[in-house]
Amino acid sequence: MADRKSTNYQAAAWAFLGPGAAVVVLVLYLPVLYTVYLSFTSYTGLGSASFVGLANYASMFTDPVFTTALLNTLIWVGGSLLIPVGIGLLVAYLSFGLKGAAWLRVPFLIPYALSGVAVGILFNFVLQNGGALSQALAFLHLPGSDIRWLQVAPLNTVVMILAASWQGIGVNALLFTVGLQSIPKEPLEAARVDGASGWRMFRYMIWPLLRPSTTIVVGLSIVNSLKTFDIVQAMTQGGPNRVSETLGVTMYRDTFSNSQYGLGSAVAIFLSVITVAASVIYLRRQLAIGDSSGDGAARGGAGAGRASRRTRGGDGGTGASGGSAGRSASGPSDASPRETVGAAPAASAAAPASATARASAPERRAV
């Protein structure tokens, strides 16, 4: 009977998991395997694919456009970690605990509801030659109206990072706010009693307790910046002369614009590998830091507990030796000199009285 129930349970589990697993295999794993296959061929979209080995990878690493795209992608990673993560943390920390703070964070969340293409079109309207920014500067007779924001490298990459940061600040602030709300109040109140405030409070109390939220925000920022495509495609299409391309744009252009499916697949595999590698390395490092800090806290707590038990044993006299030691240590030190002098005659007077009582005891028993 038990075996039949176990078999029925497994059959029901596979019945529920089967459709989802089939969709994942068809949508995710098969395309990845097909992309790996194409990266070793010279397929152009017409005719049959011929095997070329590692020729696409060799061509990719020797292409100056690929080198520029890789450098731009690394700039995107650095900018995405500094600007949206830093400003998001600042917004969350400064607005935390304020009345109506939720309404103050709404303007930062609205851009996140827009797609990357919409954000790119909006900033393209503002920053293009003769756009809104240039016209406003010219109207106010301010310098900078003739700057080509999207045609000069690396200025175009910088302004696109600012556009992506404008979109991502709100969600980062929201995630950091959730992390701040999960921090227990007792350690912070104890730190305030000890005199911690301002930067010291943030550096030594709040920032370590925000590690889970920081891990999530930084991990998402790394992955999203490595696969940046939509904003660049909407604002510059990688131009001029492909100087603002990222790896995502290079993959798209080689595959669909130049019909070099093998080369585009090689770029896609390379991008996937570095994205997964960066994520794994970062997460393993964060987990190792968390384990070491947890072990240190446990050792510190155990040591504090042992010290507290030793203190209670000596002062309160929980054991026989502890109690006698506590009494012997506390007696002379607690009594004042005047009480000590007055206690000497009383002790000498009490000694004959006790001797008389012991001598009279046999007489009473004899009577």
Residue pairs with C-beta under 8 A, 6 or more apart in sequence:
32 272
35 265
35 268
35 269
36 265
36 269
38 49
38 261
38 262
38 265
39 56
39 57
39 262
39 265
39 266
39 268
39 269
40 51
40 52
40 53
40 54
40 56
40 262
41 49
41 50
41 51
41 52
41 56
41 261
41 262
42 49
42 50
42 52
42 55
42 56
42 262
43 49
43 50
43 261
43 262
44 259
44 260
44 261
45 259
45 261
46 259
49 261
49 262
52 262
56 262
56 263
56 265
56 266
57 266
57 270
59 263
59 266
60 66
60 263
60 266
60 267
60 270
65 242
65 245
65 250
66 247
66 250
66 267
68 242
68 243
68 245
69 242
69 245
69 246
69 247
69 249
69 250
70 247
72 154
72 157
72 244
72 245
72 246
73 225
73 226
73 228
73 246
73 247
75 154
75 157
75 161
76 157
76 161
76 164
76 225
76 226
76 228
76 246
77 221
77 222
77 225
77 226
79 158
79 161
79 164
79 165
79 225
80 161
80 164
80 165
80 168
80 221
80 222
80 224
80 225
81 218
81 221
81 222
81 225
83 161
83 162
83 165
83 169
84 164
84 165
84 168
84 169
84 172
84 221
85 172
85 217
85 218
85 221
87 165
87 169
87 172
87 173
88 108
88 168
88 169
88 170
88 171
88 172
88 173
88 175
88 176
88 217
89 172
89 173
89 176
91 105
91 108
91 169
91 173
91 176
92 105
92 172
92 173
92 174
92 176
92 177
92 179
92 180
93 176
93 180
93 202
93 206
95 101
95 104
95 105
95 173
95 177
96 177
96 180
96 181
98 104
105 170
105 173
105 174
105 177
107 170
108 169
108 170
108 173
109 170
109 171
109 173
109 174
110 170
111 119
111 166
111 167
111 169
111 170
112 167
112 168
112 170
112 171
114 122
114 167
115 230
116 164
116 167
116 229
116 230
116 231
116 234
117 230
117 231
117 233
117 234
119 163
119 164
119 166
119 167
119 231
119 234
120 160
120 163
120 230
120 231
120 232
120 233
120 234
120 235
121 234
122 163
123 159
123 160
123 163
123 166
123 231
123 235
124 131
124 150
124 234
124 235
125 131
125 132
126 132
126 133
127 133
127 149
127 150
127 159
127 235
128 149
128 150
129 148
129 150
129 151
133 149
134 144
134 145
134 146
134 147
135 145
137 143
137 144
137 145
138 145
147 155
148 155
149 155
149 156
149 159
150 156
150 159
150 235
150 236
151 239
151 240
153 243
153 244
154 244
156 235
156 236
156 243
156 244
157 244
160 231
160 232
160 235
160 236
160 244
163 231
163 235
164 225
164 228
164 231
167 231
168 221
168 224
172 217
172 221
175 213
175 216
175 217
176 210
176 213
176 214
176 217
178 213
179 209
179 210
179 212
179 213
179 214
180 206
180 210
180 213
182 212
182 213
183 206
183 209
183 210
187 205
187 209
188 201
188 205
188 206
191 201
191 204
191 205
192 201
196 204
196 205
208 293
211 286
211 289
211 290
211 293
215 283
215 286
218 282
219 279
219 282
219 283
222 278
222 279
222 282
223 275
223 278
223 279
226 247
226 271
226 274
226 275
226 278
227 247
227 248
227 271
227 275
228 246
228 248
229 246
229 248
229 249
229 252
232 238
232 244
232 245
232 246
232 248
232 249
233 249
233 252
236 244
237 249
238 244
238 245
238 246
238 249
238 250
238 253
242 250
242 253
245 253
247 267
247 270
247 271
248 271
250 267
251 264
251 267
251 268
251 271
252 264
253 264
254 260
254 263
254 264
254 267
255 261
255 263
255 264
255 265
255 268
256 264
258 264
312 318
313 319
313 322
314 322
314 325
314 326
315 326
316 322
316 323
316 326
317 323
317 324
317 325
317 326
317 327
332 340
335 343
